[in-house]
Amino acid sequence: MLEKINKVDDLQKLNIKEKEELAEDIRRYIIEIVSKNGGHLASNLGVVELTIALETVFNVNKDKIIWDVGHQTYTHKILNGRKEELKTLRKLNGIAGFPKTSESPSDCFDTGHSSTSISVASGMARARNLNNEDYSVVSVIGDGALTGGMALEALNDVGYTNTKMTIILNDNQMSISKSVGGMNMLLSKLRTKKLYTKSNISAKNIILKVPGIGKPIVKLIQKVKRSIKQLIIPKMFFEEIGFTYLGPVDGHNISELENILKLSKQIDRPTLIHVITKKGKGYKYAENNPDKFHAIGPFNIENGQEINEKKCSYSDILGKTVCKLAKKDKRIVCITASMKDGTGLTDFAKEFPDRFFDVGIAEQHALGNAAGLAKVGMIPIVPIYSSFYQRAYDQVIHDIAIQKLHVIMCVDRAGIVGADGETHQGIFDMAFFRLIPNVLIMAPKDLKEFQDMIEFAIYYNGPIIIRYPRGGEENTFKFYIHNKITLGRSELLKVGQDVSIFAIGKMVERAMFVAKELRKKGIYAEVINVRFLKPLDKRTIIKSIRKTKFVVTIEDGTIINGLASSINELIIENNIRNVKVLNFAYPDEFIKQGSTNEIEKKYNLDKFSILNTIEKSMKKRKDYSKNETNNNIIKVNKKEHIS
């Protein structure tokens, strides 16, 4: 069946049985591609029938279908002319794992973060009404995303203003980790509603048959029942705020889905369709472990095992270190925004269940909650991915920084994360956090230093940010001394007089490699692990700059307002003249998908590009030959570091 589908119009030629066969073909195709490329598997397997039904009933080239988060759109891309291109999924210059308007007109909006689709859809519906146009607007949102405050704000607005649009609530009882909170409890009750509905209809039909008094009795019962329904039928939540509620419906039954979607088109007010799906549907390993298969690297289809064995990561170190410290200090608590496993808090949640709080996909609430805990003496640790910290920026400023509260904000997946593309790259956190007064910003050079920074953060009294990249096993300093962390002090790792290399976080390892290679060519580089982006160790940095008059900065963030800006400003403020400056950072643009290595090479941030650029620049310096003749004067110890 998959061979017959080259564009979405081809769906209309198939009957229900053929569509069911197509669904199985699509599942096999998605599993095959993701097993090679990696990707979001479980969520995509769960919406195959839903996507087929949606794109049968609605015209994707005219109607607007907005997929919340958007990581579940592989079937949509297959049905809309990108079947072959899906083989390039998440690759450099390939197609993205999320909707992209630049790829196809059928992608009506770029999405990548949770809980945004209802707001976007309501905007499109209002524009349609203002322009007297005729098209349907549909938001597809998961039950996990419905825990996000933005989604609830949008529900409240849409219901009140009575804007005609359809919300598909894809209820698989999961976000990334299992859904939590009151909204999940509400939906759990709705899932059990079907029996009540059937018995209610049967009873009504029997009473109506009673001659003369059937109708009055039914009306009386209905009047009493309305008040009772408020207590026992949670669908009233949606109906009371202005929605017509339809469902629940089996999200893997194409015929039922098509019928209810057609019905929704006839309703001239906001409609919510409650669809029950199974995350990972059709692949037993994903069904049994949807957390693991939410986003996974290449894996063996036969046994579900990832091909590249995962080694110790920064997230693992966070979990182990916090568990160790929490045994000694009962003030330590951990908060996650539905990312317990991804941020390394699984063991903490098991060992300290009373001190672990999963607030759902609600980063703003997570930080506000942390502020409250800190205000009364607890020490909250809040690990959130860099790209998701963007969603709680105001809480960091308003709730935490102004009051100088002791909240430890762990910024996971900082820098380039690779295949998920623009919406997930963590390159902006240094820039936007650096603007906030009262906040400390640190970044470890390796796993051992990360552990030291967590311990330092526990006993520091104030807002503190620790940023670290995905993974980390490739970035372990086995042979270098780890100096004690002192507030606002950098770490001098290598002495030199020709060039000063300032690096932060994972890029320190790159700086050391470059210095080692330069040494072979008679160029002595001084390497400083900056450690603290804020406060900056101005004294040490200025001293090195005055000595070499050649500055190199290396960071895995944006060129604007990060390490480069900090040191360039320092040079200007202190009126240090005749300084050559090379800044290695990501440009002022959004970075598309690709492997981390490919992206770093593309933007000249791999170690060989950095090395070659410095070498070329050294050769152009007028005093290069003078430095070269004086190299024998420099004394460097064998380990090439200062303890």
Order of alpha helices (4+ residues) and beta strands (2+ residues): alpha-alpha-alpha-beta-alpha-alpha-beta-alpha-beta-alpha-alpha-alpha-alpha-beta-alpha-beta-alpha-alpha-beta-alpha-beta-alpha-beta-alpha-beta-alpha-beta-alpha-beta-beta-beta-alpha-beta-beta-alpha-beta-alpha-beta-alpha-alpha-alpha
